[in-house]
């Protein structure tokens, strides 16, 4: 079974690439983030033609998440129970579903913006709500994973130059502590292998030739419970999908399971 996570940075802009990627890779389950589309405008028909059902939680702004599956889609939960919201608005940042033998959450963790910004405090609160929401599935006997854009680099090795991020979000002790706390619910980091260079970065800014210079970050993560981790046969960053005109600034992270 092949599952993956991908921040597509607008499904409308990326739809031809998305459909071609699904068809060429044989992916069974794909967690999407940053759909940037209203649910009623989601390309259900085009995906159905390829054999995929879709669970979507989106409102048309810059957030929006989905789970695409060609192996079944059941027990869908839209939104994060206990979501703290931001400025009185609950944002579409999480959706979960059971897809055949595996249950997954697709999550788009708040960016945090700046360390002294209210959005940073919201990010840490959101992590707490996420841990509470996934604890039951994480401790179960079924393979389970929380996949998506976490907007946190777990270690210094997960950024091209940690000095370049001094004083910025994504690398602060509090954000990394939130990842450690999430793992305490019974999850572990499924670290992919890179297809090029030494580190499996998943995001490269569009600016300043970051991708050609490999100035990247590993912020798209897969956290799986013990049954999930034991089933992993391979995991890699599909760096090729970051290349060319019209690419997302994130690459897919692919996990092959023996389930």
Secondary structure, DSSP 8 states (H G I E B T S, - for coil): -EEEEEE-S-HHHHHHHHHHHHHHHT-SEEEEE---SBGGGS-HHHHHHTT-EEEEE-BSSS--EEEEESS--EEEEES-TT---BTTB----EEEEEETTEEEEEEE-----STTSHHHHHHHHHHHHHHHHHHHHHTSSSEEEEEEE-S--SSGGGBS-GGGGTTSTTS-HHHHHHHHHHHTTT-EE---B-SSSSS---EE-SSTTTTTTT-EE--EEEEE-HHHHHHEEEEEEEGGGG-STT--SB-EEEEEE--
